[in-house]
Amino acid sequence: MDSAIDIITAYVTGLASSNITVMQALWSEEYVLDWVHGDAFENNPLTTTETAAFWPAWFAAFPEMDYEVTRTIAGETVVVTQWIFTGVHTQPLGSPVFDPAIKAKNRTISFRGVSIYDVGNGKIQRETTYLDLATLMVELGVSL
């Protein structure tokens, strides 16, 4: 069985190349994606099905992107990555990421984040992601 770091390296490689098939193959049946940027009582983690819809919408909006892991800390069942996302927003960013969709403005956006991966039985059980949502919203030109 692959180690946790091997599994996350494969996952991050899939993410960086916009390959949802590679990513999904590494999710357990119980996998959830927890975006830690909203109300802890109102924003439930995304299910496998919801996550499978999220990433293609994101990748479509940023067909040219760079996902750079700048630091990794790995244990037996937990891997933490610090990363920088940079991409040009050339297509609408729609549901399930934003509804209604955010129109593309051909802006280059860049923001940082940290993802914590819980790995068990050769699969990712949980992905918890902390990101700079304020910078993302400003760079997308979103006004609240």
ROVEXVEX-876940 format. One record per atom (N, C-alpha, C): atom name; x, y, z. Coordinates in pm, whole numbers. Each point is the difference from the previous one (the first is absolute). Example, Ala and Ser with C-alpha at 12.3 -4.5 7.8 and 13.67 -1.06 7.14 Angstrom:
ROVEXVEX-876940
N,1319,-569,780
CA,-89,119,0
C,90,120,0
N,-35,105,-72
CA,82,119,6
C,-77,109,73
end
This chain:
ROVEXVEX-876940
N,85,-117,0
CA,-85,117,0
C,90,124,0
N,-41,100,-77
CA,76,125,-6
C,-7,74,133
N,104,77,28
CA,2,82,122
C,-90,122,-20
N,-33,66,110
CA,-83,120,-5
C,64,106,-89
N,131,20,10
CA,66,101,-82
C,-7,-36,-148
N,11,-129,-33
CA,-12,-43,-140
C,-140,28,-55
N,-101,-27,81
CA,-139,22,-41
C,-25,149,-22
N,47,83,91
CA,-23,145,-13
C,83,58,-113
N,119,-50,-21
CA,79,46,-115
C,-74,-29,-130
N,-58,-118,-13
CA,-78,-34,-120
C,-123,90,-12
N,-66,26,113
CA,-119,85,1
C,33,143,-43
N,104,56,58
CA,40,137,-32
C,44,10,-146
N,64,-103,-50
CA,38,-3,-142
C,-125,2,-87
N,-102,-76,38
CA,-128,2,-72
C,-66,137,7
N,0,61,118
CA,-58,133,17
C,75,102,-86
N,132,-2,4
CA,81,96,-75
C,-18,-14,-151
N,-38,-119,-45
CA,-20,-22,-143
C,-149,-3,-37
N,-86,45,92
CA,-146,6,-22
C,-59,-136,-38
N,49,-105,63
CA,-42,-135,-34
C,-90,-56,110
N,-130,23,-15
CA,-96,-44,100
C,-4,-152,11
N,28,-71,-107
CA,-1,-147,3
C,105,-53,96
N,120,55,-6
CA,107,-39,92
C,-41,32,143
N,-56,119,20
CA,-41,43,134
C,-105,-95,58
N,-105,-27,-77
CA,-109,-85,47
C,48,-141,35
N,95,-51,-74
CA,51,-135,25
C,65,-12,137
N,38,113,58
CA,68,1,130
C,-94,31,117
N,-127,27,-28
CA,-98,27,105
C,-59,-131,52
N,-19,-8,131
CA,-73,-113,57
C,-149,22,-28
N,-80,-101,26
CA,-145,14,-18
C,-57,103,97
N,65,18,115
CA,-47,94,102
C,67,137,-10
N,81,21,-102
CA,76,125,-16
C,-89,123,12
N,53,102,69
CA,-64,132,5
C,107,106,-19
N,-43,114,-55
CA,86,117,-17
C,-58,111,85
N,74,41,100
CA,-45,104,94
C,73,130,-30
N,-73,97,-57
CA,54,134,-25
C,-20,80,128
N,107,36,67
CA,-10,71,127
C,7,150,-30
N,-112,53,-45
CA,-7,143,-30
C,-139,57,24
N,-87,-80,52
CA,-136,46,26
C,-42,-30,142
N,-126,12,24
CA,-58,-26,130
C,13,-149,33
N,63,-29,111
CA,25,-139,39
C,-130,-78,24
N,-108,71,31
CA,-127,-67,27
C,-87,-10,-124
N,29,77,-103
CA,-85,3,-119
C,64,-66,-121
N,131,0,-8
CA,69,-53,-118
C,50,-141,29
N,-73,-97,-47
CA,42,-139,16
C,108,-33,-103
N,86,-96,31
CA,98,-44,-100
C,-71,-51,-126
N,68,13,-114
CA,-54,-51,-125
C,13,-152,-3
N,-101,-66,-52
CA,4,-145,-19
C,86,-32,-122
N,22,-127,-22
CA,74,-42,-119
C,-69,50,-127
N,-131,-12,-6
CA,-76,44,-118
C,12,151,-18
N,-13,76,108
CA,12,146,-10
C,141,43,-39
N,100,-69,53
CA,138,32,-35
C,27,-33,-146
N,-57,-109,-48
CA,17,-39,-141
C,-62,103,-94
N,-98,77,46
CA,-58,109,-80
C,79,129,16
N,57,23,118
CA,74,123,28
C,123,14,-90
N,86,-102,0
CA,129,14,-68
C,-11,23,-150
N,-86,-69,-74
CA,-11,30,-143
C,-44,144,-27
N,-88,55,84
CA,-42,140,-16
C,119,93,24
N,81,-30,100
CA,119,81,29
C,100,-9,-114
N,28,-123,-45
CA,97,-19,-108
C,-45,68,-129
N,-130,-1,-28
CA,-51,65,-122
C,22,150,4
N,-14,61,118
CA,18,145,14
C,146,42,-8
N,89,-91,33
CA,145,28,1
C,73,-106,-83
N,-18,1,-133
CA,65,-104,-81
C,152,6,5
N,55,116,27
CA,144,13,20
C,22,38,146
N,55,-93,74
CA,18,23,143
C,129,-64,47
N,45,47,115
CA,118,-57,65
C,-36,-25,146
N,15,-121,44
CA,-24,-38,139
C,134,-46,54
N,63,86,78
CA,136,-26,48
C,-1,-32,149
N,44,-118,33
CA,16,-38,141
C,135,54,45
N,-4,83,106
CA,122,65,49
C,55,-65,126
N,-82,-82,65
CA,45,-67,122
C,-88,-121,25
N,61,-107,45
CA,-74,-122,31
C,49,-55,133
N,-95,-39,84
CA,30,-67,126
C,-78,-131,-4
N,69,-112,19
CA,-66,-129,-16
C,20,-88,122
N,-109,-62,40
CA,2,-103,104
C,-51,-130,-61
N,-25,-97,83
CA,-45,-130,-49
C,-138,6,-64
N,-92,79,59
CA,-137,5,-53
C,-48,142,-30
N,86,99,20
CA,-37,140,-25
C,112,67,-80
N,-41,75,-103
CA,94,79,-80
C,-55,142,-8
N,88,97,23
CA,-37,142,-7
C,80,63,-112
N,-69,73,-88
CA,69,74,-106
C,-35,147,10
N,101,83,-17
CA,-20,144,-14
C,18,26,-149
N,-86,82,-59
CA,2,15,-145
C,-35,143,-44
N,30,27,-127
CA,-37,125,-65
C,-72,-36,-130
N,-118,55,-18
CA,-73,-17,-126
C,13,129,-80
N,34,-13,-127
CA,3,114,-92
C,-68,-45,-129
N,-89,83,-51
CA,-68,-33,-125
C,-63,123,-61
N,-29,-10,-129
CA,-68,107,-71
C,-147,-40,-14
N,-88,85,48
CA,-144,-27,-1
C,-55,34,-139
N,-5,-101,-89
CA,-39,23,-139
C,-139,-51,-36
N,-63,-76,89
CA,-134,-53,-25
C,-86,27,123
N,-133,5,-16
CA,-86,22,117
C,27,-104,109
N,-7,45,123
CA,17,-89,116
C,-138,-20,60
N,-61,-112,-37
CA,-140,-22,35
C,-21,-106,105
N,-122,-47,3
CA,-46,-98,97
C,80,-129,-15
N,35,-62,107
CA,-38,26,138
C,96,93,75
N,98,60,-70
CA,94,89,68
C,-70,131,34
N,-59,65,-100
CA,-77,123,20
C,-131,-11,-77
N,-108,41,63
CA,-130,1,-64
C,-73,125,46
N,-18,98,-88
CA,27,-3,-144
C,150,5,-29
N,32,-36,-124
CA,140,-7,-43
C,66,136,2
N,131,-1,24
CA,81,122,-8
C,57,6,-141
N,-26,111,-67
CA,49,17,-137
C,152,8,-1
N,57,-56,-106
CA,145,5,-16
C,43,142,-34
N,108,45,64
CA,53,134,-25
C,145,-5,-45
N,47,-119,-35
CA,138,-20,-44
C,101,55,99
N,-32,-9,126
CA,91,43,106
C,85,-117,46
N,124,30,30
CA,85,-100,64
C,-26,9,149
N,-32,-113,59
CA,-21,-4,144
C,106,-89,63
N,31,31,123
CA,97,-80,74
C,-36,7,147
N,-9,-116,63
CA,-29,-4,143
C,65,-123,60
N,15,4,132
CA,67,-107,73
C,-99,-81,83
N,43,-119,35
CA,-83,-83,85
C,79,-114,61
N,-69,-74,86
CA,56,-118,65
C,-106,-110,-8
N,42,-118,-40
CA,-91,-115,-3
C,54,-109,91
N,-91,-58,78
CA,33,-109,91
C,-74,-123,-52
N,75,-105,-27
CA,-57,-123,-55
C,9,-111,103
N,-114,-63,27
CA,-5,-119,84
C,-6,-121,-93
N,96,-90,15
CA,14,-114,-90
C,-15,-129,79
N,-78,-92,-54
CA,-16,-131,62
C,-37,-103,-105
N,47,-122,17
CA,-30,-109,-92
C,33,34,-145
N,107,77,-19
CA,45,31,-135
C,-80,106,-73
N,-88,71,72
CA,-86,102,-63
C,-7,125,88
N,-38,111,-62
CA,-21,124,75
C,-139,-6,63
N,-4,13,131
CA,-127,-4,74
C,-61,139,12
N,87,97,24
CA,-46,138,24
C,107,96,-48
N,-46,108,-62
CA,87,111,-41
C,-57,126,64
N,78,64,85
CA,-42,123,66
C,88,112,-54
N,-62,101,-62
CA,76,106,-67
C,-32,137,59
N,107,67,40
CA,-6,138,48
C,58,87,-111
N,-72,104,-40
CA,50,85,-107
C,-31,146,27
N,69,85,-73
CA,-17,145,12
C,-118,43,-86
N,-121,-21,52
CA,-122,27,-76
C,-16,149,-32
N,42,87,91
CA,-13,144,-25
C,81,41,-123
N,123,-47,-10
CA,82,32,-117
C,-62,-59,-126
N,-49,-122,7
CA,-64,-62,-116
C,-117,84,-48
N,-86,43,91
CA,-118,78,-38
C,39,134,-63
N,97,68,59
CA,47,128,-55
C,57,-21,-139
N,85,-100,-17
CA,63,-23,-129
C,-99,-44,-107
N,-108,-67,39
CA,-105,-36,-95
C,-90,119,-32
N,12,107,78
CA,-84,118,-22
C,-140,-14,57
N,-14,-86,100
CA,-130,-23,63
C,-24,107,105
N,-118,60,-4
CA,-37,94,107
C,-120,-58,73
N,4,12,130
CA,-108,-57,82
C,-100,105,38
end
